Amino acid sequence: EGVEGGALDAELRRLCEGGRPTEAATLAIRRLGPELLRFLTHALRDETRAGDAFSLFAEDVWRGLPGFRWESSFRTWAYLLARRAAARQARGEKARGVNVPLSEAGPLSQLVAEVRTHTQSVMRNERRSALDQLRDELDVDERMLLALRIERELPWPEIAHVLAEGEDVTVAAARLRKRFQLLKDRLKKRGRELGLVPSGSDG
């Protein structure tokens, strides 16, 4: 993600500083939208809830990009926004703010709908893995932790930024690494009990 992510950040920043935030948000959703929708679907385990959270996320990107300070990569910030959107969706809240809604953002609104339709269609046709079956037994935070580390391969400081907002990054990263190891051990044991993981497997 390094070089590609750096190029995306540079282009988004150029658009924002040039007074073109809607173009920046459109580019961001086009490039990272499917990845973030997968993250939300794996976390929430419900296509409709994940799609609604994704719409909240996209609106937050659109509203927030002009004021983004670039203290982290856009991708890390996007995962933080997605986690917040998932929490708000779970509480049944509407997107906060006084700006016009995403539905009035023209092409961006259409793009969000396209990403939802295409990505969810692809995911419905994918075979469920043993990990998917085990993931059903986890809570939202545990599923997010697995997705960020195993699927997205984010480094621990970035994971801490997403999942432990407001905490000291070094302390939070160490805590999350320990939680991740305990979670892996638990999943391995449960997988053996369900016959999903060979009894002699260390993976």
Residue pairs with C-beta under 8 A, 6 or more apart in sequence:
1 75
1 153
5 73
5 74
5 75
6 73
8 27
8 28
8 31
8 32
8 74
8 75
9 70
9 73
9 74
11 24
11 27
12 24
12 27
12 28
12 65
12 74
13 70
15 21
15 23
15 24
15 27
16 24
16 65
16 66
16 68
21 62
21 65
21 66
22 62
22 105
22 106
22 108
24 65
25 58
25 61
25 62
25 65
25 105
25 108
26 107
26 108
26 111
28 61
28 65
28 74
28 78
29 58
29 61
29 108
29 111
29 112
29 115
30 111
30 115
32 74
32 75
32 78
33 54
33 58
33 111
33 112
33 115
33 119
34 115
34 118
34 119
35 152
36 54
36 57
36 78
36 79
36 82
37 50
37 51
37 54
37 115
37 116
37 119
37 120
38 119
38 123
38 147
38 151
39 79
39 82
39 144
39 147
39 148
39 151
39 152
40 50
40 53
40 54
40 57
40 82
40 85
40 86
41 47
41 50
41 120
41 123
42 135
42 143
42 146
42 147
42 151
43 50
43 86
43 140
43 143
43 144
43 147
44 50
44 53
44 86
44 89
44 90
44 140
45 135
45 136
45 143
47 120
47 123
47 124
49 89
49 90
50 86
50 120
51 116
51 120
52 89
53 82
53 85
53 86
53 88
53 89
54 82
54 85
54 112
54 115
54 116
55 102
55 112
55 116
56 85
56 88
56 89
56 95
57 78
57 81
57 82
57 85
58 102
58 108
58 112
59 95
59 97
59 101
59 102
60 81
60 84
60 85
60 95
61 78
61 81
62 102
62 105
62 108
63 97
63 99
64 81
68 74
68 77
72 158
72 161
73 158
76 154
76 158
76 161
76 162
79 148
79 152
79 154
79 158
79 162
80 161
80 162
80 165
83 144
83 162
83 163
86 140
86 144
88 95
90 140
95 101
95 102
102 108
102 109
102 112
103 109
130 191
130 196
130 197
131 146
131 150
131 187
133 194
133 196
134 187
134 190
134 191
134 194
134 196
135 143
135 146
137 190
138 146
138 183
141 163
142 183
144 162
144 163
145 159
145 163
145 176
145 179
145 180
145 183
146 180
146 183
148 154
148 158
148 159
148 162
148 163
149 159
149 180
154 162
156 173
156 176
156 177
157 169
157 170
157 173
159 173
159 176
160 167
160 169
160 172
160 173
160 176
161 169
163 172
163 176
164 172
164 175
164 176
188 197
188 201
191 197
192 198
192 199
192 201
197 203
